[in-house]
Amino acid sequence: MTTQGISVTKLSGHIGAEISGLDLAHLDDHDVETLHALFLDHQVLVLRDQQLSRDQHIALGRRFGDLHIHPMAKGPEGYPEIFPIEAGQNSSNDPKAIRSGKQAVNGGHWHSDVSCDAQPPLGSILYLHEVPDVGGDTLFASGYAAYDALSPAMQAFLEGLTAVHSGEATYRLYYGNQPAQDRSRFGVPSDKPYPEAVHPVVRTHPETGRKSLFVNRGFTREIVELGHAESQALLEFLYRHQETPEFQVRVHWAPNTVVLWDNRCTQHRAIFDYAGQVRRGERVTIKGDRPFLQRSDDTSPWQLVG
């Protein structure tokens, strides 16, 4: 599809589109409106051959909203909004190797960014400057497609459930025992060193009104209303269901590619199949709202207390 010089190519049946004809460093208001509409429609957008300075990258993120500061990772000096992405010669995704001093490769498991926050991010904008010759792709999965594919009975059952999302296991591995930065800013209880929150298992997208599954292997720990065995069995079913290939898109990177994704209705994982090569870039992340579920027979949002 081509509209006013902007070309849109769908990348899969349920999620993802490649966009050409937009210079992300120089967007006018109409361009931003178009980009935002495409973002809502396709959940994941891929734009190639972009040139963004750090300031331009941050400015692009702010066109979508206020920026989120990661609770653990520190940005480059003077740029707390930047989340650095880097894997190189000394990198590994093996927990034992990481504990022994190898550089951790972030994002190698399915996750929704920082879903352990009380107000998880709206979305992210990742700009990779250097990529491996082969490999280093990112998989994205649509929470919309996963929810829609469930039976009505399962949908109704899940809509009565909430889940605990905790950053402890993931952040303890990647950041050791480093405490969260300014914990109160992230809604972290004073007695907890890592972010933790309770969210609905099914959430309503605040802009599209569509329902999406909202659990992920990276941060979801248990379902509040179920016993431990029931919780783990149901979560494993939901994880496997969301990871169905038909709900996914696989993004192949090239230098100076930018990918935007909607964190409210997707999850993703970075594939580490390029040991000994370099994958480097930076991400900005947009603040989100507290997840809620609006039931089909209700006119007001069901706001959950985390």
Secondary structure, 3 states (H helix, E strand, C coil): CEECCEEEEECCCCCCEEEECCCCCCCCHHHHHHHHHHHHHHCEEEECCCCCCHHHHHHHHHCCCCECCCCCCCCCCCCCCCEEEEECCCEECCHHHHHCCCEECCCCCCECCCCCCCCCCCEEEEEEEECCCCCCCEEEEEHHHHHHCCCHHHHHHHCCCEEEEECHHHHHHHHCCCCCCCHHHHCCCCCCCCCEEEEECEEECCCCCCEEECCCCCCEEEECCCCHHHHHHHHHHHHHHHCCHHHEEEECCCCCEEEEEECCCEEEEECCCCCCCCEEEEEEEECCCCCEECCCCCCCCEECCC
